[in-house]
Amino acid sequence: MKKKQKFEFEKVDQTKVNGRLVSINKEKIILKNKGNSQTVLKAEIRDVRVKKFSILKSSGVVTLAALLVGLFATSIVPVANPGG
């Protein structure tokens, strides 16, 4: 497993834990999410999902933000009156 990769674990009690891989050994996996470390025992894991990076999602957020800034800027800039 690669470090810095995002994972989501479903535990036997059906709770979900997600974050970036910090370390792994025979008994446990340590993840970091929003600055907090979480330890998951391998014996408690029911399902593992690897979250994949999506360039489309990332570029979509940037495009949407640029569009909103453009709309906001045009709504506050006064339009010149050519007739008068």
N, C-alpha and C positions, 0 to 999 in steps of 0.2 A: 504494500500500500504506500502511496506517495504522501508525504507530509504536505500540508497546506491544502489538501483536497477536502471538500465538504462531504460529510456523511450524515445520514439519518438512521438511527437505530430504533427499532421497535423492540421493547423489552417484553419479557414473558407476561408481565402484568399489564401489557398493552399501552404503557406510557411511551412517549416518543422523546428521544434525545437527539439533538443535532448540533453540528459544529465542525470546526476544522480539526484534523488529526494533529495531536501534539506528540503523543508517544503510544507505543503498543508493546506489550510483552505477553507471556504465556497466559496470565490470569486476567489482565485488564487492558482497557483502552482508555486513554485520556483525550478528551476533546476540549476545545476552547470555543466559546460562543459569547460574543459581546464582552470580552474581557474576563469572563468567568470560566474556570476550568471545571469540567465534569468528568467523573470517573465512572466507567461502565464495566462491570464484571462480564467476562465473556460468557459465563454460565447463565447470565440473565438475558442474553440477546436472543431474540426470536427471529428478527429480520433485519437485513442491512441494505441500505440504498445509497448509492453514490450519486451525489448531486453534481450534475454536469454544468460547466460554464457555458452560457449561451451568448454569443456575440450579438445575436439578433435582439435579445431582451435588453442587453446593455445599450446597444445603439438606439433602440426604441425609446428608452428613458431619456437619453441625451437629445434625440430628435424632438420628443414631446416637450421637454423643457425649453428648447430653443424656440419652438413654435409658440409656446405660451408667453415667453419673454417678448417675442416679436409682436404678438397680438396686444399685449399689455402696453408695449412701447408705442404702437400706432394709435392706441386709444387715448393716450395722454398727450401726444404731440399735437399742437394746434395746426390745423390745416390752413395754409395761406389762401386768402380770398383774392383770386385774380381780378375780380371785377371792382374791387373797390377800396 
